Amino acid sequence: MILKYLATISFIWGCTLSVQRDNNGKTPLILAAENGHIDLVKSLVDKGGNIEEKDNSGNTAVIWTTWHNHARIVEFLLTKGANIEAAQKEGQTPLIFAARRGYLNLINLLIDKGADIEKKDIHGDNALLWAAREGHAYAVETLLSRGSKIDIRSNDQKTLLIHAVETGHLDTVKYLVNMLVDIEAKDNAGNTALLWAT
């Protein structure tokens, strides 16, 4: 609902935009970015909207635009100096969010702009582990082709294959088996991918 009034808000408050927030701690800039309004985002940035402000969950405008696949806004925010490694409370970065959603365009854009392909969240999961867990086989393939390590493990020692099996993503499982991952690798509890499948 606030989006209806953002242009007026932009005009009235100018550089104080970042102090205005909704119940989730989202600023007008975050809301405009999240909802894909690139002209409004540009206007708010020009009026002094802080591109690094975070909502209550620690998400910045670039994180929200990545989650919703607004590639033009992501690119704009990065050209304005947005932190490509901005992480929310769970430690997830824009690249991790792009991988979670399977957005190949953003995965490539963020890596091209210098995103750390191996950066992990607080659970030890990087973009590749998230892509496997969410069953995005093409994202897994893309991340591997861009240099991500196939033997990566999360904090609980789960492998790519275990994550894909655990969440029931057969296409990703087949891809990883064809890539000759270690099918006998065990997690912290001693479970292999086969045990997770049963």
C-alpha positions as CSV (number, residue, x, y, z in Angstrom):
1,M,0.0,0.0,0.0
2,I,2.9,2.4,0.8
3,L,4.1,2.0,-2.8
4,K,1.2,4.1,-4.0
5,Y,2.6,7.0,-2.2
6,L,6.3,6.5,-2.7
7,A,6.8,9.3,-5.2
8,T,5.2,11.8,-2.8
9,I,7.2,10.4,0.1
10,S,10.4,10.8,-2.0
11,F,9.6,14.4,-2.7
12,I,8.6,15.3,0.9
13,W,11.3,13.6,2.9
14,G,14.2,13.7,0.4
15,C,17.3,12.5,2.3
16,T,15.4,11.3,5.3
17,L,13.9,8.3,3.5
18,S,15.9,5.7,5.4
19,V,14.3,6.6,8.7
20,Q,10.8,5.8,7.4
21,R,10.0,2.1,7.8
22,D,7.0,-0.2,7.7
23,N,6.3,-2.9,10.4
24,N,8.9,-5.2,8.9
25,G,11.6,-2.5,9.0
26,K,11.5,-1.9,5.2
27,T,12.4,1.5,4.0
28,P,10.7,3.1,0.9
29,L,13.8,2.1,-1.1
30,I,13.6,-1.5,0.0
31,L,9.9,-1.7,-0.8
32,A,10.4,-0.1,-4.3
33,A,13.3,-2.4,-5.0
34,E,11.4,-5.5,-3.8
35,N,8.5,-4.7,-6.0
36,G,10.5,-4.1,-9.1
37,H,9.9,-0.3,-9.5
38,I,13.2,0.6,-11.1
39,D,12.3,4.3,-11.9
40,L,11.2,4.8,-8.3
41,V,14.4,3.1,-7.0
42,K,16.5,5.4,-9.1
43,S,14.5,8.4,-7.8
44,L,14.9,7.4,-4.2
45,V,18.6,6.7,-4.6
46,D,19.0,10.2,-6.2
47,K,17.1,11.7,-3.3
48,G,19.5,10.1,-0.8
49,G,17.9,6.8,0.0
50,N,20.5,4.6,1.8
51,I,21.1,1.5,-0.3
52,E,22.7,-0.4,2.6
53,E,19.7,0.0,5.0
54,K,18.5,-3.3,6.3
55,D,15.0,-4.5,7.3
56,N,14.2,-6.4,10.6
57,S,15.6,-9.6,9.1
58,G,18.8,-7.9,7.9
59,N,17.8,-7.8,4.2
60,T,19.0,-5.0,2.1
61,A,17.4,-3.7,-1.2
62,V,19.9,-5.7,-3.3
63,I,18.9,-8.9,-1.4
64,W,15.2,-8.3,-1.9
65,T,15.7,-7.5,-5.6
66,T,17.7,-10.7,-6.0
67,W,15.0,-12.8,-4.3
68,H,12.4,-11.4,-6.7
69,N,14.7,-11.6,-9.8
70,H,14.7,-7.9,-10.6
71,A,18.0,-8.1,-12.5
72,R,18.0,-4.5,-13.7
73,I,17.6,-3.2,-10.2
74,V,20.3,-5.5,-8.9
75,E,22.6,-4.2,-11.5
76,F,21.7,-0.6,-10.9
77,L,22.2,-0.9,-7.1
78,L,25.6,-2.5,-7.7
79,T,26.6,0.3,-9.9
80,K,25.6,2.7,-7.1
81,G,27.9,0.8,-4.7
82,A,25.6,-1.7,-3.0
83,N,27.5,-4.3,-1.1
84,I,27.5,-7.4,-3.2
85,E,28.3,-9.5,-0.1
86,A,25.6,-8.0,2.1
87,A,24.2,-10.7,4.3
88,Q,21.0,-11.0,6.3
89,K,20.8,-12.5,9.8
90,E,21.3,-16.1,8.6
91,G,24.4,-15.0,6.6
92,Q,22.8,-15.4,3.2
93,T,24.1,-13.2,0.5
94,P,22.6,-12.1,-2.9
95,L,24.4,-15.0,-4.6
96,I,23.0,-17.5,-2.2
97,F,19.5,-16.1,-2.7
98,A,19.9,-16.3,-6.5
99,A,21.0,-19.9,-6.2
100,R,18.1,-20.8,-3.8
101,R,15.7,-19.5,-6.4
102,G,17.6,-20.9,-9.4
103,Y,18.0,-17.6,-11.2
104,L,20.8,-18.3,-13.7
105,N,20.8,-14.7,-14.9
106,L,21.5,-13.4,-11.5
107,I,24.0,-16.1,-10.5
108,N,26.1,-15.2,-13.6
109,L,25.6,-11.4,-13.1
110,L,26.7,-11.5,-9.4
111,I,29.7,-13.7,-10.1
112,D,30.7,-11.4,-13.0
113,K,30.5,-8.5,-10.6
114,G,32.8,-10.2,-8.1
115,A,30.5,-12.1,-5.7
116,D,32.4,-14.7,-3.6
117,I,31.2,-18.0,-5.0
118,E,32.3,-20.0,-1.9
119,K,30.9,-17.6,0.8
120,K,28.9,-19.6,3.4
121,D,25.9,-18.7,5.6
122,I,25.8,-19.4,9.3
123,H,25.0,-23.1,8.6
124,G,28.0,-23.5,6.4
125,D,25.9,-23.6,3.2
126,N,27.2,-21.7,0.1
127,A,25.3,-21.0,-3.1
128,L,26.1,-24.4,-4.5
129,L,24.8,-26.3,-1.5
130,W,21.6,-24.2,-1.6
131,A,21.1,-24.8,-5.3
132,A,21.4,-28.6,-4.7
133,R,19.0,-28.5,-1.7
134,E,16.4,-26.5,-3.7
135,G,16.7,-28.9,-6.7
136,H,18.0,-26.4,-9.2
137,A,20.2,-28.7,-11.4
138,Y,21.0,-26.0,-13.9
139,A,22.1,-23.7,-11.1
140,V,24.3,-26.4,-9.7
141,E,25.8,-26.9,-13.2
142,T,26.3,-23.2,-13.6
143,L,28.0,-22.7,-10.2
144,L,30.3,-25.7,-10.8
145,S,31.2,-24.3,-14.3
146,R,32.0,-21.0,-12.6
147,G,34.4,-22.6,-10.2
148,S,32.5,-23.7,-7.1
149,K,33.9,-26.7,-5.5
150,I,32.0,-30.0,-5.9
151,D,33.2,-31.5,-2.6
152,I,31.8,-28.6,-0.5
153,R,30.0,-29.6,2.8
154,S,27.7,-27.8,5.2
155,N,28.5,-27.5,8.9
156,D,26.7,-30.9,9.5
157,Q,28.9,-32.4,6.8
158,K,26.1,-32.9,4.3
159,T,27.3,-33.1,0.7
160,L,25.6,-31.8,-2.4
161,L,24.2,-35.2,-3.1
162,I,22.9,-35.7,0.5
163,H,21.1,-32.3,0.2
164,A,19.6,-33.2,-3.1
165,V,18.5,-36.6,-1.9
166,E,17.2,-35.3,1.4
167,T,14.9,-32.8,-0.4
168,G,13.8,-35.3,-3.1
169,H,15.2,-33.6,-6.2
170,L,15.8,-36.4,-8.6
171,D,17.1,-34.3,-11.5
172,T,19.8,-32.8,-9.3
173,V,20.6,-36.2,-7.8
174,K,21.1,-37.7,-11.4
175,Y,23.3,-34.7,-12.4
176,L,25.5,-35.1,-9.4
177,V,25.9,-38.8,-9.7
178,N,26.8,-38.3,-13.4
179,M,29.5,-35.8,-12.1
180,L,30.9,-38.7,-10.1
181,V,30.4,-37.2,-6.7
182,D,31.3,-39.5,-3.8
183,I,28.1,-41.4,-3.2
184,E,29.5,-43.0,0.0
185,A,30.3,-39.7,1.7
186,K,28.7,-39.5,5.2
187,D,27.3,-36.6,7.2
188,N,27.9,-35.9,10.9
189,A,25.3,-38.6,11.8
190,G,27.0,-41.2,9.7
191,N,24.3,-41.2,7.0
192,T,25.1,-41.5,3.3
193,A,22.9,-40.3,0.5
194,L,21.5,-43.8,0.2
195,L,20.5,-43.8,3.9
196,W,18.8,-40.4,3.4
197,A,16.8,-41.8,0.5
198,T,15.4,-44.7,2.5
